[in-house]
Amino acid sequence: MTVASQEPEVEVTIDFSLTPEQKAIREMAREFARKEIDPIVEEFDESQEFPRQLFAKAGELGFLGIIFPEKYGGAGLGYVDYVLVINELTKVDPSIGLSVAAHNSLCSNHIFKFGNEEQIQRWLVPLARGEKIGAWSLTEPGAGSDAAGTRSRAERVSGGWKLNGSKTFTTHGSVGDICVVFAVTDPDGPRQHSISAFVVEKGTPGFRTGKKENKLGTRASDTAEVVMEDCVIPDDNLLGEEGKGFVQALKILDGGRISIAALGLGVANGAYETALAYAKEREQFGKPIASFQAIRFHLAEMVTRIAASETLTFAAAAEMDRGGRVSRLASEAKLLAGETAVFCAERGVQIHGGYGFIKDYRAEKFYRDCKICTIGEGTSEIQRLVIARWLLKG
């Protein structure tokens, strides 16, 4: 028996003056998660298979191009709408929420923000329509939090570039059709101005998938190495200016951190909703465990932290939609929502007791899935550094 997430009697999500259209988008994402994702969660978590057919359906609904203009195949929506969708998908399966978020905010968004019109038409349009899956390869075995320590190289050759190196922890590394990769183009230049960004398409000679990672959580979201061995690409595959790749990455990570904040919010909400439903049904000493003060305190702390995370996450999304500077706010939202996801997932297991330790109940899966929220797009420690730097700038 598998106990899926259930509709709570009390809605956790605050409306934040959502428009009727935004409420409709939230409901559409909620229904998609219930009907299309919920029945396959355990199957794809166990097999660690990427659910391509599901993503084709998500693409038809516009979920793979949420934040891009309609003229480029997107849904023409904003970051508030984006957070609503990621939250609803993640409440049912964080793997799907993570993949949809990475596809939108990393690979696709990088091409949208820094590609020229020809590049946008060539690569973003099929990505936004969901016809192709995007990957974004920044991290290397020796360059994680220190992304400026990239060692992959891109050398000029006749008519283009020759890439050599490897990337790790790439979301969609083995299933992606279009990948944005970073490589050093000026070995003697300043660390933060020596890296460039390139687009490499699946099937390009010298570009291949390395090890597919066997992960603790979010197992249906593909994570793998990508390897470049004398991979030659044309000049047209350079995104933006040469040497500006690291600066571009920092800007893309602002949106990426809002994505992970939305992911953390979804994990926290999913863990809370399953714990609340279980606490009302599970009886001990002749009464539901929700009647005991210890359980009530757990639930109260969970929902309070969720409300605080929600406030910061939607504030960051709204500021992004206004075109404001979001680096500090995105880091604050990502830090709080990520830590809240871990807290709520742990409390969810505790409320379930022994049943929270077995795979028949979703509490166990939220517990495994939550930890990526404090790691991806910059660890919690990196977020604290970013926030502190902004504070000390005065």
ZIWO-V138344 format. One record per residue. RES is the residue in one letter. SS is DSSP state (2 for helix, 1 for strand, 0 for the rest). PHI is phi in radians with two decimals (NA if undefined). OMEGA is omega as a letter, one per 30 degrees, with the letter a starting at -180 (* if undefined). Layout:
res=RES ss=SS phi=PHI omega=OMEGA
res=RES ss=SS phi=PHI omega=OMEGA
This chain:
res=M ss=0 phi=NA omega=l
res=T ss=0 phi=-1.99 omega=l
res=V ss=1 phi=-1.69 omega=a
res=A ss=0 phi=-1.47 omega=l
res=S ss=0 phi=-1.11 omega=a
res=Q ss=0 phi=-2.06 omega=l
res=E ss=0 phi=-1.18 omega=a
res=P ss=0 phi=-1.29 omega=l
res=E ss=0 phi=-1.24 omega=l
res=V ss=0 phi=-2.00 omega=l
res=E ss=0 phi=-1.20 omega=l
res=V ss=0 phi=-1.41 omega=a
res=T ss=0 phi=-1.14 omega=l
res=I ss=0 phi=-1.41 omega=a
res=D ss=0 phi=-1.27 omega=l
res=F ss=0 phi=0.86 omega=l
res=S ss=0 phi=0.96 omega=l
res=L ss=0 phi=-1.14 omega=l
res=T ss=0 phi=-1.31 omega=l
res=P ss=2 phi=-0.98 omega=l
res=E ss=2 phi=-1.15 omega=l
res=Q ss=2 phi=-1.17 omega=l
res=K ss=2 phi=-1.13 omega=l
res=A ss=2 phi=-1.19 omega=l
res=I ss=2 phi=-1.10 omega=l
res=R ss=2 phi=-1.05 omega=a
res=E ss=2 phi=-1.19 omega=l
res=M ss=2 phi=-1.10 omega=l
res=A ss=2 phi=-1.12 omega=l
res=R ss=2 phi=-1.10 omega=l
res=E ss=2 phi=-1.16 omega=l
res=F ss=2 phi=-1.06 omega=a
res=A ss=2 phi=-1.12 omega=a
res=R ss=2 phi=-1.19 omega=a
res=K ss=2 phi=-1.47 omega=a
res=E ss=2 phi=-1.77 omega=a
res=I ss=2 phi=-1.59 omega=a
res=D ss=2 phi=-0.90 omega=a
res=P ss=2 phi=-1.19 omega=a
res=I ss=2 phi=-1.96 omega=a
res=V ss=2 phi=-0.98 omega=a
res=E ss=2 phi=-1.16 omega=a
res=E ss=2 phi=-1.04 omega=a
res=F ss=2 phi=-1.40 omega=l
res=D ss=2 phi=-1.16 omega=a
res=E ss=2 phi=-1.22 omega=a
res=S ss=2 phi=-1.42 omega=a
res=Q ss=0 phi=0.99 omega=a
res=E ss=0 phi=-1.63 omega=l
res=F ss=0 phi=-1.36 omega=a
res=P ss=0 phi=-1.44 omega=a
res=R ss=2 phi=-1.06 omega=a
res=Q ss=2 phi=-1.10 omega=l
res=L ss=2 phi=-1.10 omega=a
res=F ss=2 phi=-1.23 omega=l
res=A ss=2 phi=-1.12 omega=l
res=K ss=2 phi=-1.19 omega=l
res=A ss=2 phi=-1.08 omega=l
res=G ss=2 phi=-1.12 omega=l
res=E ss=2 phi=-1.11 omega=l
res=L ss=0 phi=-1.51 omega=l
res=G ss=0 phi=1.57 omega=a
res=F ss=0 phi=-1.27 omega=a
res=L ss=0 phi=-1.68 omega=l
res=G ss=0 phi=-2.51 omega=a
res=I ss=0 phi=-0.97 omega=a
res=I ss=0 phi=-1.70 omega=a
res=F ss=0 phi=-1.96 omega=a
res=P ss=0 phi=-1.05 omega=l
res=E ss=2 phi=-1.08 omega=a
res=K ss=2 phi=-1.15 omega=l
res=Y ss=2 phi=-1.87 omega=l
res=G ss=0 phi=1.57 omega=a
res=G ss=0 phi=-1.55 omega=a
res=A ss=0 phi=-1.55 omega=l
res=G ss=0 phi=1.22 omega=a
res=L ss=0 phi=-1.83 omega=a
res=G ss=0 phi=-1.94 omega=a
res=Y ss=2 phi=-1.26 omega=l
res=V ss=2 phi=-1.11 omega=l
res=D ss=2 phi=-1.06 omega=l
res=Y ss=2 phi=-1.05 omega=l
res=V ss=2 phi=-1.08 omega=l
res=L ss=2 phi=-1.03 omega=a
res=V ss=2 phi=-1.18 omega=a
res=I ss=2 phi=-1.06 omega=l
res=N ss=2 phi=-1.04 omega=a
res=E ss=2 phi=-1.18 omega=l
res=L ss=2 phi=-1.14 omega=a
res=T ss=2 phi=-1.23 omega=l
res=K ss=2 phi=-1.00 omega=l
res=V ss=2 phi=-1.67 omega=l
res=D ss=0 phi=-2.62 omega=l
res=P ss=2 phi=-1.02 omega=l
res=S ss=2 phi=-1.06 omega=a
res=I ss=2 phi=-1.24 omega=l
res=G ss=2 phi=-1.01 omega=a
res=L ss=2 phi=-1.11 omega=a
res=S ss=2 phi=-1.17 omega=l
res=V ss=2 phi=-1.11 omega=l
res=A ss=2 phi=-1.13 omega=a
res=A ss=2 phi=-1.12 omega=l
res=H ss=2 phi=-1.08 omega=a
res=N ss=2 phi=-1.27 omega=a
res=S ss=2 phi=-1.48 omega=a
res=L ss=2 phi=-1.83 omega=a
res=C ss=2 phi=-1.01 omega=a
res=S ss=2 phi=-1.10 omega=a
res=N ss=2 phi=-1.17 omega=l
res=H ss=2 phi=-1.10 omega=l
res=I ss=2 phi=-1.15 omega=a
res=F ss=2 phi=-1.12 omega=a
res=K ss=2 phi=-1.37 omega=a
res=F ss=2 phi=-2.13 omega=l
res=G ss=0 phi=-1.43 omega=l
res=N ss=0 phi=-1.45 omega=a
res=E ss=2 phi=-1.04 omega=a
res=E ss=2 phi=-1.12 omega=l
res=Q ss=2 phi=-1.16 omega=l
res=I ss=2 phi=-1.10 omega=l
res=Q ss=2 phi=-1.12 omega=a
res=R ss=2 phi=-1.27 omega=a
res=W ss=2 phi=-1.98 omega=a
res=L ss=2 phi=-1.20 omega=a
res=V ss=2 phi=-0.97 omega=l
res=P ss=2 phi=-1.18 omega=l
res=L ss=2 phi=-1.19 omega=a
res=A ss=2 phi=-1.15 omega=l
res=R ss=0 phi=-1.39 omega=a
res=G ss=0 phi=1.45 omega=l
res=E ss=0 phi=-1.38 omega=l
res=K ss=0 phi=-2.34 omega=a
res=I ss=0 phi=-1.85 omega=a
res=G ss=1 phi=-1.81 omega=l
res=A ss=1 phi=-2.26 omega=a
res=W ss=1 phi=-2.42 omega=a
res=S ss=1 phi=-1.99 omega=l
res=L ss=0 phi=-1.93 omega=a
res=T ss=0 phi=-1.22 omega=l
res=E ss=1 phi=-2.20 omega=l
res=P ss=0 phi=-0.93 omega=a
res=G ss=0 phi=-1.88 omega=a
res=A ss=1 phi=-2.47 omega=l
res=G ss=0 phi=-1.76 omega=l
res=S ss=0 phi=-1.07 omega=l
res=D ss=0 phi=-1.60 omega=a
res=A ss=2 phi=-1.12 omega=l
res=A ss=2 phi=-1.20 omega=l
res=G ss=2 phi=-1.48 omega=l
res=T ss=0 phi=-0.89 omega=a
res=R ss=0 phi=-1.96 omega=l
res=S ss=0 phi=-0.99 omega=a
res=R ss=1 phi=-2.05 omega=l
res=A ss=1 phi=-2.20 omega=a
res=E ss=1 phi=-1.89 omega=l
res=R ss=1 phi=-1.18 omega=l
res=V ss=1 phi=-2.30 omega=a
res=S ss=0 phi=-1.00 omega=l
res=G ss=0 phi=1.41 omega=a
res=G ss=1 phi=3.13 omega=a
res=W ss=1 phi=-2.38 omega=l
res=K ss=1 phi=-1.99 omega=a
res=L ss=1 phi=-1.81 omega=l
res=N ss=1 phi=-2.44 omega=l
res=G ss=1 phi=2.51 omega=l
res=S ss=1 phi=-2.51 omega=l
res=K ss=1 phi=-2.15 omega=l
res=T ss=1 phi=-2.13 omega=l
res=F ss=1 phi=0.93 omega=l
res=T ss=1 phi=-1.54 omega=l
res=T ss=1 phi=-1.14 omega=a
res=H ss=0 phi=1.27 omega=a
res=G ss=0 phi=-1.02 omega=a
res=S ss=0 phi=-1.80 omega=a
res=V ss=0 phi=-2.06 omega=a
res=G ss=0 phi=-1.22 omega=l
res=D ss=0 phi=-1.69 omega=a
res=I ss=1 phi=-2.31 omega=a
res=C ss=1 phi=-2.20 omega=l
res=V ss=1 phi=-1.62 omega=a
res=V ss=1 phi=-2.14 omega=a
res=F ss=1 phi=-2.04 omega=a
res=A ss=1 phi=-2.61 omega=l
res=V ss=1 phi=-1.31 omega=l
res=T ss=0 phi=-1.89 omega=l
res=D ss=0 phi=-2.37 omega=a
res=P ss=0 phi=-1.01 omega=a
res=D ss=0 phi=-1.70 omega=a
res=G ss=0 phi=-1.50 omega=l
res=P ss=0 phi=-1.03 omega=a
res=R ss=2 phi=-0.90 omega=a
res=Q ss=2 phi=-1.53 omega=l
res=H ss=2 phi=-2.29 omega=a
res=S ss=0 phi=-2.08 omega=a
res=I ss=1 phi=-1.92 omega=l
res=S ss=1 phi=-2.17 omega=l
res=A ss=1 phi=-1.90 omega=a
res=F ss=1 phi=-2.34 omega=l
res=V ss=1 phi=-1.79 omega=l
res=V ss=1 phi=-2.17 omega=a
res=E ss=1 phi=-1.61 omega=l
res=K ss=0 phi=-1.00 omega=a
res=G ss=0 phi=1.66 omega=l
res=T ss=0 phi=-1.15 omega=a
res=P ss=0 phi=-0.95 omega=a
res=G ss=0 phi=1.54 omega=l
res=F ss=1 phi=-1.99 omega=a
res=R ss=1 phi=-2.56 omega=l
res=T ss=1 phi=-1.46 omega=l
res=G ss=1 phi=-1.68 omega=a
res=K ss=1 phi=-1.23 omega=l
res=K ss=1 phi=-1.49 omega=a
res=E ss=0 phi=-1.34 omega=l
res=N ss=0 phi=-1.70 omega=a
res=K ss=0 phi=-1.71 omega=l
res=L ss=0 phi=-1.11 omega=a
res=G ss=0 phi=-2.45 omega=a
res=T ss=0 phi=0.71 omega=a
res=R ss=0 phi=-1.32 omega=l
res=A ss=0 phi=-1.46 omega=l
res=S ss=0 phi=-1.57 omega=a
res=D ss=0 phi=-1.11 omega=l
res=T ss=1 phi=-2.34 omega=a
res=A ss=1 phi=-2.72 omega=l
res=E ss=1 phi=-1.34 omega=l
res=V ss=1 phi=-2.17 omega=a
res=V ss=1 phi=-2.16 omega=l
res=M ss=1 phi=-2.10 omega=a
res=E ss=1 phi=-2.22 omega=a
res=D ss=1 phi=0.86 omega=a
res=C ss=1 phi=-1.49 omega=a
res=V ss=1 phi=-1.76 omega=l
res=I ss=1 phi=-2.25 omega=a
res=P ss=1 phi=-1.32 omega=l
res=D ss=2 phi=-0.95 omega=a
res=D ss=2 phi=-1.10 omega=a
res=N ss=2 phi=-1.55 omega=l
res=L ss=1 phi=-1.32 omega=l
res=L ss=1 phi=-1.68 omega=l
res=G ss=0 phi=1.22 omega=a
res=E ss=0 phi=-1.41 omega=l
res=E ss=0 phi=-1.06 omega=l
res=G ss=0 phi=1.49 omega=a
res=K ss=1 phi=-1.80 omega=a
res=G ss=2 phi=-1.07 omega=a
res=F ss=2 phi=-1.18 omega=l
res=V ss=2 phi=-1.11 omega=l
res=Q ss=2 phi=-1.05 omega=a
res=A ss=2 phi=-1.05 omega=l
res=L ss=2 phi=-1.07 omega=l
res=K ss=2 phi=-1.19 omega=l
res=I ss=2 phi=-1.16 omega=a
res=L ss=2 phi=-1.18 omega=l
res=D ss=2 phi=-1.03 omega=l
res=G ss=2 phi=-1.18 omega=l
res=G ss=2 phi=-1.09 omega=a
res=R ss=2 phi=-1.26 omega=l
res=I ss=2 phi=-1.13 omega=l
res=S ss=2 phi=-1.05 omega=a
res=I ss=2 phi=-1.25 omega=l
res=A ss=2 phi=-1.08 omega=l
res=A ss=2 phi=-1.11 omega=l
res=L ss=2 phi=-1.10 omega=l
res=G ss=2 phi=-1.05 omega=l
res=L ss=2 phi=-1.08 omega=l
res=G ss=2 phi=-1.14 omega=l
res=V ss=2 phi=-1.07 omega=a
res=A ss=2 phi=-1.07 omega=l
res=N ss=2 phi=-1.10 omega=l
res=G ss=2 phi=-1.09 omega=l
res=A ss=2 phi=-1.12 omega=l
res=Y ss=2 phi=-1.13 omega=a
res=E ss=2 phi=-1.11 omega=l
res=T ss=2 phi=-1.18 omega=l
res=A ss=2 phi=-1.17 omega=l
res=L ss=2 phi=-1.10 omega=l
res=A ss=2 phi=-1.08 omega=a
res=Y ss=2 phi=-1.13 omega=a
res=A ss=2 phi=-1.10 omega=l
res=K ss=2 phi=-1.36 omega=a
res=E ss=2 phi=-1.65 omega=a
res=R ss=0 phi=-1.28 omega=l
res=E ss=1 phi=-1.94 omega=l
res=Q ss=1 phi=-2.48 omega=a
res=F ss=0 phi=0.97 omega=l
res=G ss=0 phi=1.44 omega=a
res=K ss=1 phi=-2.65 omega=l
res=P ss=1 phi=-1.05 omega=a
res=I ss=2 phi=-1.19 omega=l
res=A ss=2 phi=-1.14 omega=l
res=S ss=2 phi=-1.44 omega=a
res=F ss=0 phi=-1.53 omega=a
res=Q ss=2 phi=-1.05 omega=a
res=A ss=2 phi=-1.03 omega=l
res=I ss=2 phi=-1.21 omega=l
res=R ss=2 phi=-1.07 omega=l
res=F ss=2 phi=-1.14 omega=l
res=H ss=2 phi=-1.01 omega=a
res=L ss=2 phi=-1.10 omega=a
res=A ss=2 phi=-1.11 omega=l
res=E ss=2 phi=-1.18 omega=l
res=M ss=2 phi=-1.06 omega=a
res=V ss=2 phi=-1.21 omega=l
res=T ss=2 phi=-1.18 omega=l
res=R ss=2 phi=-1.16 omega=l
res=I ss=2 phi=-1.10 omega=a
res=A ss=2 phi=-1.08 omega=l
res=A ss=2 phi=-1.15 omega=l
res=S ss=2 phi=-1.12 omega=l
res=E ss=2 phi=-1.08 omega=a
res=T ss=2 phi=-1.07 omega=l
res=L ss=2 phi=-1.17 omega=a
res=T ss=2 phi=-1.15 omega=l
res=F ss=2 phi=-1.22 omega=l
res=A ss=2 phi=-1.12 omega=l
res=A ss=2 phi=-1.13 omega=l
res=A ss=2 phi=-1.11 omega=l
res=A ss=2 phi=-1.14 omega=l
res=E ss=2 phi=-1.16 omega=l
res=M ss=2 phi=-1.09 omega=l
res=D ss=2 phi=-1.12 omega=l
res=R ss=0 phi=-1.40 omega=a
res=G ss=0 phi=1.43 omega=a
res=G ss=0 phi=-1.45 omega=l
res=R ss=0 phi=-1.46 omega=a
res=V ss=0 phi=-2.08 omega=a
res=S ss=2 phi=-0.95 omega=a
res=R ss=2 phi=-1.19 omega=a
res=L ss=2 phi=-1.12 omega=l
res=A ss=2 phi=-1.12 omega=l
res=S ss=2 phi=-1.18 omega=l
res=E ss=2 phi=-1.10 omega=l
res=A ss=2 phi=-1.12 omega=a
res=K ss=2 phi=-1.14 omega=l
res=L ss=2 phi=-1.08 omega=a
res=L ss=2 phi=-1.19 omega=a
res=A ss=2 phi=-1.15 omega=l
res=G ss=2 phi=-1.13 omega=l
res=E ss=2 phi=-1.18 omega=l
res=T ss=2 phi=-1.16 omega=l
res=A ss=2 phi=-1.04 omega=l
res=V ss=2 phi=-1.12 omega=a
res=F ss=2 phi=-1.06 omega=a
res=C ss=2 phi=-1.19 omega=l
res=A ss=2 phi=-1.14 omega=l
res=E ss=2 phi=-1.15 omega=l
res=R ss=2 phi=-1.14 omega=l
res=G ss=2 phi=-1.07 omega=l
res=V ss=2 phi=-1.09 omega=a
res=Q ss=2 phi=-1.08 omega=l
res=I ss=2 phi=-1.14 omega=l
res=H ss=2 phi=-1.29 omega=a
res=G ss=2 phi=1.10 omega=a
res=G ss=2 phi=-1.04 omega=a
res=Y ss=2 phi=-1.21 omega=l
res=G ss=2 phi=-1.29 omega=a
res=F ss=2 phi=-1.73 omega=a
res=I ss=0 phi=-2.11 omega=a
res=K ss=0 phi=-1.34 omega=l
res=D ss=0 phi=-1.23 omega=a
res=Y ss=1 phi=-2.15 omega=a
res=R ss=2 phi=-1.16 omega=a
res=A ss=2 phi=-0.96 omega=l
res=E ss=2 phi=-1.10 omega=a
res=K ss=2 phi=-1.25 omega=l
res=F ss=2 phi=-1.04 omega=a
res=Y ss=2 phi=-1.14 omega=l
res=R ss=2 phi=-1.32 omega=a
res=D ss=2 phi=-1.31 omega=a
res=C ss=2 phi=-1.12 omega=a
res=K ss=2 phi=-1.17 omega=l
res=I ss=2 phi=-1.09 omega=a
res=C ss=2 phi=-1.20 omega=l
res=T ss=2 phi=-1.76 omega=a
res=I ss=0 phi=-2.13 omega=a
res=G ss=0 phi=-1.08 omega=a
res=E ss=0 phi=0.99 omega=l
res=G ss=0 phi=1.82 omega=a
res=T ss=0 phi=-1.13 omega=l
res=S ss=2 phi=-1.02 omega=l
res=E ss=2 phi=-1.14 omega=l
res=I ss=2 phi=-1.14 omega=l
res=Q ss=2 phi=-1.08 omega=l
res=R ss=2 phi=-1.12 omega=l
res=L ss=2 phi=-1.14 omega=l
res=V ss=2 phi=-1.06 omega=a
res=I ss=2 phi=-1.08 omega=a
res=A ss=2 phi=-1.11 omega=l
res=R ss=2 phi=-1.10 omega=l
res=W ss=2 phi=-1.13 omega=l
res=L ss=2 phi=-1.10 omega=a
res=L ss=2 phi=-1.38 omega=l
res=K ss=2 phi=-1.19 omega=a
res=G ss=0 phi=1.29 omega=*
